[in-house]
Amino acid sequence: MSDAADSTKGGAEDAPPDAAPLPDGSYDVFVIDADQDPKDERTVVIEVTLLDGEHKGEVLALGCPASELVPGGADPIELLGETGVLAVVDGAPRFQLDR
């Protein structure tokens, strides 16, 4: 699983920048964009949309270790269309591909 580093839709203004804007739970997601982080080659930034529930359709940007998502230096764009699970535990988001 990968740590989520950022989100495009924030929560409360006093929340830390890497806090999950979602309540604790498990969310099915679909990868709609992926790119190498220009500031850190060890990180891939993916954008996912939530597929169901109260937050259906929301888009989140997540920073994930490249070694977990694109082993062997594959192009992150190959992640487009993949599905996964975003788990939020104690406010900390973690992402895992279904494959």
N, C-alpha and C positions, 0 to 999 in steps of 0.2 A: 504494500500500500504506500501511497505517496502523501506527503504533507501538502496541504493546500496553502499557498502563500499569499493569495490576494483574492479579492472579489470585486466584480464590477458594480455590484449593487450592495452598498454598505448597510449596516444596521444602525444602531444608535451612534450619535456623533461622538460620544465618549468611549466607544468601544475601541480596543486596540486595532491597528490597521489590518492585522492578519486574523481577526476574529471572524468566525463564521456568521453570516447574516441569516442563518437558518437555525431553527431549534434542533436539539439533539435528535438523531434518527438516521434512517437509511434512505437514500434517494437514488432512484434509477436515473441515469443521465445519458446523454448522447453528445459525442464530441463534434463541435461545429467548427473549430479552428485549432491549430497547433503550430507553434513556431519555437525556435531556439530563443532563449532569453538573451537579448543583446548584451546584457551586463554580466551574465554568468553562463558560460558554455555548458556547465553541468546541470543546468535547469531547462526544462521545456515548459513553456506557458501554454496551457490549453484552455479553450473556452468550451464550456459544456452548458447544455440546456436541460432543465429538469423536466422529466417526462410525465409526472403525475402528481397528484396531491394538491394541496393549497398553493404551492409555489410553482405549479406547472407553467412552463414557458419562460421562467426566469433564466437569465444567462449569468454564469459565474466564470471568472478567470481564475485559474489555479496554477500555481507554480509547483512542478513535480520534478523529482530527480530524473534526469535524462537516462541514466543507467537502468531505471526500472521500466520506462515507457518505450524507449527506442534503443534497445541493446545493440551493440556493434556499430553505433554511429549512424543508424538509419535516419532517413529524413523524417522529421516530426510530422510533416504533412500526411504521411501514411496513416496517421491516427484518425484522420477525418472519417466520420461515419461509424467509428467504433462506439460501443456502448460500455458502460461501467456502472459502478456504484460509488456514490459519494456518501461516506459515513461521517456523521458529526457526533463526537463523543466529548462531553464536558466542554462544548464549544469549539473543539479542535476538529477541523475538517480533514479527512483522509480520502484519497481517491484510489480506486483499483479498477483496472480494465477487466471486462468479462472474459477476455480470451486468456 
